[in-house]
Amino acid sequence: MKSNKRMIITGIIAVLIVAFIGAYRLPFYIYKPGTADALEPFVEIEGSFPSEGDMHLVTVRGGQATPLQWVIAKIRPYYEVVPIEQVRPEGISQEEYFHAQLQLMESSQEAAKVVAYETADRDITIDYEGVFVVNTLEGMPAEEELQPGDQIVSINNQEINESAELVDYVEDLEEGESVTLSIKREDETLEKEIEVAPFPNEPDRVGVGISLVTDRSVEVNPEAEIKSGEIGGPSAGLMFSLEMYDRLTEEDITKGKQIAGTGEIDYDGRVGRIGGIDKKVVAAHREGSDVFFAPNEGGVEGSNYEIAKEAAEDIGTEMEIVPVDNFQDALDYLEEMEAS
């Protein structure tokens, strides 16, 4: 009887240990190589032109770590473990974080659409509907003066239509100088005088400490519908813009090859840095991509392109790693590329 009791207790303990190892959530997040999906099923444009090759959206997979996953991530190449607060700030739920990532994807798609249609010289109309505060940076001057949802109308009496206009204006100022922002908050119009200050992590740059978004309505002809599902974040912007441009123009810029890459894109076609690029190189290589576009960041040390190049050399891929600072860089490479 005692032997059976010990066996039952031992079994229960073993089950609890297995459950802990496999299901308990640690305060860490794991990033690892994701997928490199062809974009053709994601984009619908009426009357678009076909291509022999494919543009690929490359992802990084991520999730909160269990003890077992944590151990595996520590020994697997191109797996990265980071504290959860570096991914999702304290007080932000998983649902809120996921929703924010989907919003970033939506904004990225809109910028990609603008770049593709303008470059392809197709019909596009853009109406600017305001610049809004997304959040304020802790410890910066705007923290006590502005709130998420505030609409910024002007800076020092100069009308603001795009967030880049405000950023460019402030970056030309010196530490200690002030700006007067005219804002709309609900039914009120307010004037806020705010002093610029160095950013905590970038002492050579000054600002007021706000994240902004430009609200636009974009109409295009022919209509374009993008279905990215549950994929979030802004890093697919470059590849969406290339996919739409390829579909809008008769020339097949893929030339029968598998084209992958990554990079956030703005409305002027500039390609920005993204995270996890080494993992995306691995994912694109596994999918058999021929080309991988990487943000060059003006050639600075430690750029996305340098990291991608190192990862490509490490895994021994024959995939060509191509540095790009803007959409036109990628387009020029594809136009000069030899067909497969």
C-alpha positions as CSV (number, residue, x, y, z in Angstrom):
1,M,0.0,0.0,0.0
2,K,2.8,2.4,1.0
3,S,4.6,1.5,-2.2
4,N,1.6,2.3,-4.3
5,K,1.2,5.6,-2.5
6,R,4.8,6.5,-3.1
7,M,4.4,5.7,-6.8
8,I,1.3,7.9,-7.1
9,I,3.0,10.8,-5.3
10,T,6.1,10.3,-7.5
11,G,3.9,10.3,-10.6
12,I,2.1,13.5,-9.6
13,I,5.5,15.2,-8.9
14,A,6.8,14.1,-12.3
15,V,3.6,15.5,-14.0
16,L,4.0,18.8,-12.2
17,I,7.7,19.1,-13.2
18,V,6.9,18.3,-16.8
19,A,4.1,20.9,-16.8
20,F,6.4,23.5,-15.2
21,I,9.1,22.9,-17.8
22,G,6.8,22.9,-20.7
23,A,4.1,25.4,-19.8
24,Y,5.3,27.9,-17.1
25,R,6.0,31.3,-18.6
26,L,9.3,32.9,-17.7
27,P,9.9,36.7,-17.8
28,F,11.8,36.3,-21.1
29,Y,11.0,36.5,-24.8
30,I,12.6,34.3,-27.4
31,Y,13.2,35.4,-31.0
32,K,14.1,32.9,-33.7
33,P,14.0,32.6,-37.5
34,G,10.5,32.6,-38.9
35,T,9.3,32.2,-42.5
36,A,9.9,33.7,-45.9
37,D,6.5,33.7,-47.5
38,A,5.8,34.6,-51.2
39,L,3.8,37.8,-51.3
40,E,1.7,37.0,-54.3
41,P,-1.2,35.6,-52.2
42,F,-1.1,38.6,-49.9
43,V,-1.7,41.3,-52.5
44,E,-4.6,41.7,-54.9
45,I,-4.5,44.3,-57.6
46,E,-7.1,44.3,-60.4
47,G,-5.6,43.8,-63.8
48,S,-2.1,43.3,-62.4
49,F,0.8,41.8,-64.4
50,P,2.1,38.3,-63.6
51,S,5.7,37.4,-62.7
52,E,7.8,34.3,-63.0
53,G,9.6,34.8,-59.6
54,D,8.4,35.9,-56.2
55,M,8.9,38.7,-53.7
56,H,9.1,37.3,-50.1
57,L,8.0,38.7,-46.8
58,V,10.5,37.5,-44.1
59,T,9.5,37.1,-40.5
60,V,10.9,36.5,-37.1
61,R,9.0,34.3,-34.7
62,G,8.7,35.2,-31.1
63,G,7.0,34.2,-27.9
64,Q,7.3,34.2,-24.1
65,A,9.7,31.5,-23.0
66,T,8.9,28.4,-21.0
67,P,11.9,26.8,-19.1
68,L,12.3,24.2,-21.8
69,Q,12.2,26.8,-24.6
70,W,14.7,28.9,-22.7
71,V,17.2,26.1,-22.5
72,I,16.8,25.2,-26.2
73,A,17.2,28.9,-27.1
74,K,20.4,29.1,-25.2
75,I,22.1,26.4,-27.3
76,R,20.5,27.0,-30.7
77,P,22.1,29.3,-33.2
78,Y,20.2,32.4,-34.2
79,Y,17.8,32.1,-31.2
80,E,17.8,35.1,-29.0
81,V,16.5,35.5,-25.4
82,V,15.7,39.0,-24.1
83,P,13.9,40.2,-20.9
84,I,10.2,40.5,-21.6
85,E,10.2,44.3,-20.7
86,Q,12.4,44.9,-23.7
87,V,9.6,43.6,-25.9
88,R,6.5,44.6,-24.1
89,P,6.7,47.5,-21.7
90,E,5.3,47.0,-18.2
91,G,1.6,47.6,-18.0
92,I,1.1,46.7,-21.7
93,S,-0.9,43.4,-22.2
94,Q,-0.1,40.8,-24.8
95,E,-3.3,41.8,-26.6
96,E,-2.4,45.5,-26.6
97,Y,1.1,44.8,-27.9
98,F,-0.2,42.6,-30.7
99,H,-2.8,45.2,-31.7
100,A,0.0,47.8,-31.8
101,Q,2.0,45.6,-34.1
102,L,-0.9,45.1,-36.4
103,Q,-1.3,48.9,-36.6
104,L,2.4,49.3,-37.5
105,M,1.9,46.7,-40.3
106,E,-1.1,48.6,-41.6
107,S,0.8,51.9,-41.6
108,S,3.7,50.2,-43.3
109,Q,1.4,48.8,-46.1
110,E,0.0,52.3,-46.7
111,A,3.5,53.8,-47.1
112,A,4.5,50.9,-49.4
113,K,1.4,51.5,-51.5
114,V,2.2,55.2,-51.9
115,V,5.8,54.5,-52.9
116,A,4.8,51.7,-55.4
117,Y,2.0,53.7,-57.1
118,E,4.0,56.9,-57.3
119,T,7.1,55.2,-58.8
120,A,4.9,53.2,-61.2
121,D,3.2,56.5,-62.2
122,R,-0.2,55.1,-61.5
123,D,-3.2,57.0,-60.2
124,I,-3.0,58.0,-56.5
125,T,-4.6,60.7,-54.3
126,I,-3.4,61.5,-50.8
127,D,-5.4,63.6,-48.3
128,Y,-3.6,64.6,-45.1
129,E,-5.9,64.5,-42.0
130,G,-3.6,65.3,-39.1
131,V,-0.4,64.5,-37.1
132,F,-1.1,62.8,-33.8
133,V,0.9,61.9,-30.7
134,V,1.2,58.1,-30.2
135,N,3.1,58.3,-26.9
136,T,5.6,60.4,-25.0
137,L,9.1,59.3,-23.9
138,E,9.6,59.0,-20.2
139,G,11.9,61.7,-18.8
140,M,11.6,64.0,-21.9
141,P,10.0,67.5,-21.9
142,A,6.8,66.4,-23.7
143,E,5.9,63.9,-21.0
144,E,4.2,66.5,-18.8
145,E,2.7,68.6,-21.6
146,L,1.3,66.2,-24.3
147,Q,-1.0,63.2,-24.3
148,P,-1.5,60.3,-26.7
149,G,-4.2,61.3,-29.2
150,D,-3.2,65.0,-29.2
151,Q,-3.3,66.4,-32.7
152,I,-0.4,68.7,-33.5
153,V,-1.6,71.5,-35.8
154,S,1.5,73.8,-36.0
155,I,5.0,74.4,-34.6
156,N,6.0,78.0,-34.1
157,N,3.1,79.0,-36.2
158,Q,4.2,76.8,-39.1
159,E,1.4,74.4,-40.2
160,I,2.2,70.7,-39.9
161,N,0.8,68.1,-42.3
162,E,3.3,65.2,-41.8
163,S,5.2,64.0,-38.8
164,A,8.5,64.3,-40.6
165,E,8.0,68.0,-40.9
166,L,8.0,68.4,-37.1
167,V,10.9,66.0,-36.6
168,D,13.0,67.8,-39.2
169,Y,12.2,71.2,-37.6
170,V,13.1,70.1,-34.0
171,E,16.3,68.3,-35.0
172,D,17.7,71.6,-36.3
173,L,17.4,73.2,-32.8
174,E,19.9,73.4,-30.0
175,E,19.6,72.0,-26.5
176,G,17.6,74.5,-24.4
177,E,15.7,76.1,-27.2
178,S,11.9,76.0,-27.0
179,V,9.1,75.4,-29.5
180,T,5.4,76.4,-29.3
181,L,3.1,73.6,-30.4
182,S,-0.5,74.3,-31.2
183,I,-2.5,71.2,-30.5
184,K,-6.1,70.0,-30.6
185,R,-7.2,67.9,-27.6
186,E,-10.8,66.8,-27.8
187,D,-12.8,70.0,-28.2
188,E,-10.0,72.3,-27.1
189,T,-7.1,74.1,-29.0
190,L,-4.1,74.5,-26.7
191,E,-0.7,76.2,-27.0
192,K,2.2,74.3,-25.4
193,E,5.7,75.8,-25.1
194,I,8.2,72.9,-24.8
195,E,11.9,73.0,-24.4
196,V,14.0,70.5,-26.5
197,A,16.4,68.2,-24.8
198,P,18.9,65.4,-25.6
199,F,17.4,61.9,-25.9
200,P,18.6,59.7,-23.0
201,N,20.1,57.1,-25.3
202,E,21.2,59.5,-28.0
203,P,22.8,62.5,-26.4
204,D,23.8,64.0,-29.7
205,R,20.2,64.3,-30.8
206,V,17.6,66.6,-29.3
207,G,13.8,66.5,-29.4
208,V,10.7,66.9,-27.2
209,G,10.3,63.2,-26.8
210,I,7.2,62.1,-28.7
211,S,6.2,59.4,-31.2
212,L,4.0,60.6,-34.0
213,V,1.8,59.2,-36.7
214,T,0.4,61.0,-39.7
215,D,-3.2,60.2,-40.5
216,R,-3.7,60.0,-44.2
217,S,-6.4,58.7,-46.6
218,V,-4.9,57.2,-49.7
219,E,-6.9,56.3,-52.8
220,V,-5.4,54.4,-55.7
221,N,-6.4,53.2,-59.1
222,P,-6.4,50.3,-59.7
223,E,-7.5,49.2,-56.2
224,A,-5.0,47.3,-54.1
225,E,-5.9,45.0,-51.3
226,I,-3.3,43.7,-48.9
227,K,-4.1,40.7,-46.6
228,S,-1.3,40.2,-44.1
229,G,-3.4,38.3,-41.6
230,E,-1.8,38.0,-38.2
231,I,1.6,39.3,-39.2
232,G,2.5,42.5,-37.4
233,G,5.2,45.2,-37.4
234,P,6.5,47.6,-40.0
235,S,9.5,45.6,-41.4
236,A,7.7,44.3,-44.5
237,G,7.3,47.7,-46.0
238,L,10.1,47.5,-48.6
239,M,9.0,44.1,-49.9
240,F,5.3,45.1,-50.1
241,S,6.3,48.1,-52.2
242,L,8.4,46.0,-54.5
243,E,5.6,43.4,-54.9
244,M,3.0,46.1,-55.8
245,Y,5.4,47.9,-58.2
246,D,6.1,44.6,-59.9
247,R,2.4,43.9,-60.3
248,L,1.6,47.4,-61.6
249,T,4.3,47.4,-64.3
250,E,4.5,45.1,-67.3
251,E,8.2,44.3,-66.8
252,D,8.9,41.3,-64.6
253,I,11.5,42.7,-62.2
254,T,11.8,39.3,-60.4
255,K,13.2,37.8,-63.6
256,G,12.2,34.4,-62.4
257,K,14.1,34.7,-59.1
258,Q,13.1,34.5,-55.5
259,I,13.6,37.9,-53.9
260,A,13.6,38.4,-50.2
261,G,14.4,41.3,-47.9
262,T,13.3,43.5,-45.1
263,G,13.1,47.1,-44.0
264,E,10.6,49.6,-42.9
265,I,9.7,52.1,-45.6
266,D,8.5,55.7,-45.3
267,Y,6.4,57.7,-47.7
268,D,9.5,59.1,-49.4
269,G,10.8,55.6,-50.1
270,R,13.6,55.6,-47.5
271,V,14.4,52.2,-46.0
272,G,14.9,52.0,-42.2
273,R,16.5,49.7,-39.8
274,I,14.6,46.7,-38.3
275,G,15.3,44.1,-35.6
276,G,16.3,40.5,-36.0
277,I,17.8,40.7,-39.4
278,D,20.2,37.8,-38.9
279,K,17.3,35.6,-38.2
280,K,15.6,36.8,-41.3
281,V,18.6,35.9,-43.4
282,V,18.4,32.4,-42.0
283,A,14.7,32.2,-42.8
284,A,15.2,33.5,-46.4
285,H,18.1,31.0,-47.0
286,R,15.9,28.1,-45.8
287,E,13.3,29.1,-48.3
288,G,15.8,29.1,-51.2
289,S,15.9,32.9,-51.8
290,D,18.3,34.2,-54.4
291,V,18.5,37.8,-53.2
292,F,18.1,39.5,-49.8
293,F,17.7,43.2,-49.5
294,A,19.0,44.7,-46.2
295,P,18.8,48.3,-44.9
296,N,22.2,49.9,-45.4
297,E,21.6,52.9,-43.0
298,G,24.0,55.1,-45.0
299,G,26.8,52.6,-44.5
300,V,27.2,53.2,-40.7
301,E,29.1,50.7,-38.6
302,G,26.9,47.9,-37.4
303,S,24.2,48.5,-40.0
304,N,21.5,45.9,-40.8
305,Y,23.5,45.2,-44.0
306,E,26.7,44.4,-42.1
307,I,24.8,42.1,-39.7
308,A,23.0,40.4,-42.6
309,K,26.3,39.9,-44.5
310,E,27.9,38.3,-41.4
311,A,25.0,36.0,-40.9
312,A,25.1,35.0,-44.6
313,E,28.8,34.2,-44.4
314,D,28.2,32.2,-41.2
315,I,25.6,29.9,-42.6
316,G,27.3,29.6,-46.0
317,T,24.4,30.8,-48.1
318,E,24.9,31.6,-51.8
319,M,22.1,34.2,-51.5
320,E,23.2,37.7,-52.5
321,I,23.0,40.2,-49.7
322,V,22.2,43.6,-51.2
323,P,22.5,46.9,-49.2
324,V,19.7,49.5,-49.8
325,D,19.0,52.9,-48.4
326,N,15.8,53.5,-50.4
327,F,13.3,51.9,-52.7
328,Q,15.1,53.1,-55.8
329,D,18.3,51.2,-54.7
330,A,16.4,48.0,-54.7
331,L,14.6,48.7,-58.0
332,D,17.9,49.6,-59.7
333,Y,19.5,46.3,-58.5
334,L,16.5,44.3,-59.9
335,E,16.5,46.1,-63.2
336,E,20.2,45.4,-63.7
337,M,20.0,41.8,-62.3
338,E,20.5,39.0,-64.8
339,A,17.6,36.7,-65.4
340,S,17.7,33.2,-64.0
